[in-house]
Amino acid sequence: MLIFHTGDNHYSTKTLEYVDKAMHFAIDKAIEAKVEAFVMAGDTFDSSIAAHDPAYHACMRAISRMLDHAPVIAIYGTGSHDRAGVMEPISHMRGRHPIWVSDRPQQVGLFGNRWHDLAEAPPTEGMRLLVSAFPGMNIAELHANNPAALQSEYTDSILQGWLPSVREARFRGVPTVLALHGTIQGAVSEGNHAFVSQDREFSPRQLLDAENSATMAAHIHKAQDWSEQGRRVAYCGSITKLVYGFKGAWGALIWDVRADGADFSRIETPTRDLVEIDFNGPPDMIELARRLQTCRGASLRIRWSVDEEFSKQVDQEGIREILTAAGVAEFKLEGRINPVQRQRAAGISQAASTETKLRRWAEITGSNADPLVERLRALEATA
């Protein structure tokens, strides 16, 4: 079965223009490929959002396009992004095909053109696809619900509890998918940093041992994957570049999922031109103007780092005027002021001579006094 996999869409007023463009581009590619199902792996929204928000309506229009083509299953992401209840209206959407929204761990089967919860006596024959849904859950929430449970034990108990259904489906030739939102240990962020999360963590070993042909993950915005014996685990990456300093792949995936394994191809979606210009010291206005010659329409971040006594040399208003004249789409100015560190040298004021004071200062600051004393004596000799 060909399945479209997206996640970390982060629809919001702020991101709407470039997220929606990337989303529809990916959906176009999915329809061209004739996918047979859509998986949305969480963080559909960026933060709290109202039903009348244009970004909410835009997201529903994108989902409506999916529903006109194939069945859709969507899971909740991180609680700070997909707030409680935000997906409820979406679960009632209607199209040529059905949608299923999971806000808790559960197994769902696609029978013909209908989704069924496997815990509620679904049909015994005709399952086309088995999806084990594992939405996001905060660790604090997990311990509040079950204080005695260790996170790894809780995760293992669910995955191992699903294993008989997964094995039976594979035996019958049915493709199996684990759709999850969370942190996979060893994954790195879009800035190439080790990712530490307050949300549920999974190990690659846990996920591969769950024996699903495909594990379709979201939460980390950089696309990356693991594999073993034909089974594959992959982050699709955010639908477009959402932050400066993004390194690696993004977009969406089209999976070819079989009972005995899976493969995928990547859809690289349109993204903003995110340009970073850094100055070690006050921004050089001539150099900045030169760099901006190729930045029309780009999103720009300018950073600088100056010592405290030179902070007034930064002409932020002048920088804004240059950026506006250059036609950049948007910009961020980030200045770092380095405080001057002063260390008192006890007793230095009572020293009898300048040389003694200099040696006392060198002792306090860990400096080599000899070359300084030599220069001091030379100055005193010519005074």
N, C-alpha and C positions, 0 to 999 in steps of 0.2 A: 504494500500500500504506500502511495506517495502522500506524505504528510508535511504541511507547512508548520514551521516552528518559529514563533516570535516571543519576545519578552522584553522587559525593561523599556517599554514604550514611553512612559512618563509624560502622558498627555497633561498639559496645564496651559494656562493663559500665556505664560512666559515661553513655553517650548512649542506652542501650537504650530506655528508656521513651518518650521523645519521637521518636526516630528510627523506631522500629517502628510507632508510631501513624501518623506521616506516610507511611511506606512503604505500609502497607496501605490508607490512604485513597487514595493515588495509584493503587495497583493496582486498587482498586474502580472508579475513574474510567476506567482503561484498559480494563477488562473491559466496562464499560457502553458504551464507545465501539467495542467489538469490534475492538481492534487485532489485527494479524496477525503481529506480531513484537515482541520486547522487546530493547532494547539497554541494557546496563549498562556505563557508560563509565569505570569505575575508581574507586579509593578506596572500595571496598565496605566495607572495615573501617577502623578508626581507627588501630590499631597492632597490635603482636604480640598474637595471640589464640589460645587453645587450643581444640581441637575439642570439649572438654567444656564450654566456656563457654556460659552461657545466651544470650549475644548471638550466638554462632555458630549455635546451634540456631534462634534467632529468624530470623536471616537466611536460613537454609536453608528455613524454613517459608514465608517470603515468596517465595523463588525457586520453591518447589514450587507455589505458587498460580499463578505465571506459567506454569510448564510445563504445568499443567492446561489452560491457555487457548491458548498459542501458543509457537512456538519462541523460544529465548532465546540471545543471544550476549553474553558478558561478557569484558571485557578487564582486565588488571592495571592498577592505578594507580601512584602513587608508591611507591617501594620501602620508605619508612618507614611507610607505611600498609598496603598490600597486600604483606605480606612474602612472600618466595620460598616457593612451595608452598602458600600459604594457600587458593588457589582449587582445588587439585587434587581434594579430596574433592567439591567442587561439580561438577566436570566429569564425575563419575560418577553424578550424580543422574539418576533416571528419572521420567518422567511421560508424559502423553499426547503430549507434543511433546519434541523434542531440545534439548539445551543444548550450546553450544560455548564453550570458554574459551581465550582467546588470551593467551599470555605473551610473544609476539614479533610483529614486523610480518608480516602475512600477509593474503592475500585468501581469503575464504570465500564460497561460494555456497550459497543455500538452494534445493535441488532437491526439489520436492514437499514432503515433511515431513522432509527430512534435510539436515544441513550437510555440505559437502564442501570440503576444502582444494583450491583451484584449482591448486596446485603438484603435486598427486598424481593426475592423470588423472581428474577428475570426469566425470559424464555430459556429453555434448555438447549435449543439449537439455533444455528444461524448467526452466531456472533462473528462480526467482521473485524473487530478491533477491541483489544483490552487495554484500558488506560488506568494505571494506578496513580491517583492524584495525591500529591503531598504539598499542600499550600504552605506559605511561610508562617512561622510561629516564633514569637520572641521567647528567648530562654527564660526570662522572668515569668512570662505567662505560663510556660510549661511547668515550672516549679510551683507556681500558684495553684495550678490544677492538680498536680501530683507531686507534692514536696519530696516524697521518698524516692522518686524515680531519677536515675541518672539519665542525662540526655542521650548518651550512646545506647543505653539499654532500651529507652523508649523508642528510639528510631529503629533499632534492631528488631524489637518486638513487632512493630508494624510491618517492616519489610519481610521478616520471616513469616509473619502471619499471612501475607499475601502470596508467598512462594508457591503453595499448592495450586492456586488459581492460575498463576503465571505458567507453571509447568504443564498444567492440563491444557491451557490455551495453545501453548507451543506444540504440544503433542497432536493437537487437532489442526495444526497448520495456521493458527491465528496469530497475526502480529501483536506484539506486546510492547507497551510504552509506559515508562515511568515519567510523569510530568511533575517536576518539583521546583520549588523556589527556596533557595538557601545557599549556604557557603559550602563548597567542596574543599576539603583540606588540601593545601598545596597550590590552590589557584591563586593567580595574581590579578591585581586591579588593572584598570585601563592606564594607570600611570606606571605599571610594571613593579608595583610594590606588593609584598605579601599581604593578603587580605585577612583582617581580623574583624569578626562580626559578633554582634550581640544576638544574632538570630541563629536558628538551628544550623548545626554543622553536620556534614556527611563526609565520610571517608570514601575515596575512590573504590576501596576494597568492598565496603558495604554495598555500594551501588552496583558494582559488577556482580557481586554475589547474589543480588536480588534477581538476576537472570533475565531481566527484560532485554529485548533486542536493542531498544533505544531508550536512553535516559535523556530527556529534553529539559534542560535546566535554564534558569534565569536567576538573577540577583547580582552577579558580577558582570560588568559591562564589557569586558574584553573577551572575545570569543576564544575558547580553548577546549581541548577534548582529551579523553582517555579511552583506551580500547583494550579488549582481550577476547580472543576466540570468537571474533565476529561481532561481539556485543560492543556498543559504543555509548559513551557518556559525553555530552557536549553542552557548553554554554553557547547560545546563539549570538550573544553580544547585544548591546543596546541597539535599538533600531537605527540610530544615527549618533554621531559624536555629540555628546551632551556637555562635555567639560573641556577646558584647555588642558594641554599636556597629554592628550589621548594618544596612546601607543598601542598598535595592534589592530585586529580586525573587528568589524561591527556588522550590523545588518540583520539578516534572517537566514534560516536554513530550510532547505527542502530535503526531507529524508525519504529514502527508499527502505521501508521497514518490512522485514520478512520474519517468519517464525524462528529462523535460525541465525539471524543477524541483521545488521543495518549498515547503511552508508548514507552520506549526506553531501550535498553541494551547497555552496554559499551564494547568497544574494547580497552583493555589496550595494547598499542604498546610497542615494544622494546625501551629502552632508555639507554643513557650513565649512567655509574656509577659515579655520581657526589659526590665527597667526600670533606668535609670541615674540616680543622684542624685549630683551633684558639689558640693562645698563649697570655696570659696576661703578657706581658714582652717579652724579647728576646726569639726566638724559642729555645727550649731545643732539641739539636741535637740527644741525646740518645733517648728521647721520640719520636721524629719525625721518627727516624730509626725503632723503634718498631712499630709505627702505620703504616708505609709503607709496612710492611711485607704482608699485605692483600690487597694492592692497585695496584698490577700489572694490567695494562690495563685500570685503572680508570682515570677519569679526576679529577684533584685535585686543590683546592684553599687553600692556606695557608695564614692566616692573623695573624698579631701581632700588639701589641700596646706598645710602649716604650716611656719613657720620653726622652726629647731631649738629656740630657747628656749621656744616655745609647745607643743612636742610632748606635754608631760605634761598639757596641758589636754584632750586627746582621750580620752574615756572609752569605750574599745572594749567593755568589759564591759557598760556601760550601753546601748550601741548594739545589742549582741546581744540584750539583754533586750527592748528595744523591738521589734526585728525578730521575735523569737519570739512576742511577744504579738500582733503584727499579723497573724500567720499566713502569712508569706511562705513559698514553697515551698523556696527555697534562697537563699543570699546569699554575696557576696564583699566583703571589706573591703580596700580598697587605699589606704594612706596614703603620702603622699610627704613626707619631711622635707627641708626646704631648709637645707643647711649654712650657717652664718654665715661670711661671707667677711671675713677681717681682713687688712689690709695694713699692714706696718710702715713707718713714716716715718723713714728714717735721719736721725739728728742732731736729732730733735725734742726729745729730753730735754736737750740742751745749749743750747737756745734760751734767751735771757735773759728774755723776757717771754711772757705768755700770748698776746698778739697775734702775736708772732713764731711761736710754736708753731702757732697757728691758721692763719697764712699758709703755713707749711711743710706742714701737713696738707692744705690746699686744693691746694697745688701737686702733691703726691704723688697725690691722688685725682682730680685734674682738676676740682675744684669752683671756683665763683666765690667768692672770699674776701671781697669788698667788703661785701655785705649782712650777712655773718656778723660781720665786724669792727665794723660799725656797731652791731649789737646787743650785741656784747661791751662796747664802750665805754659804751653806755647802762647795762648792768648794773653796770659798774665805777663809774659816776658815782653810782649809787644805793646802792652797797654801804656 
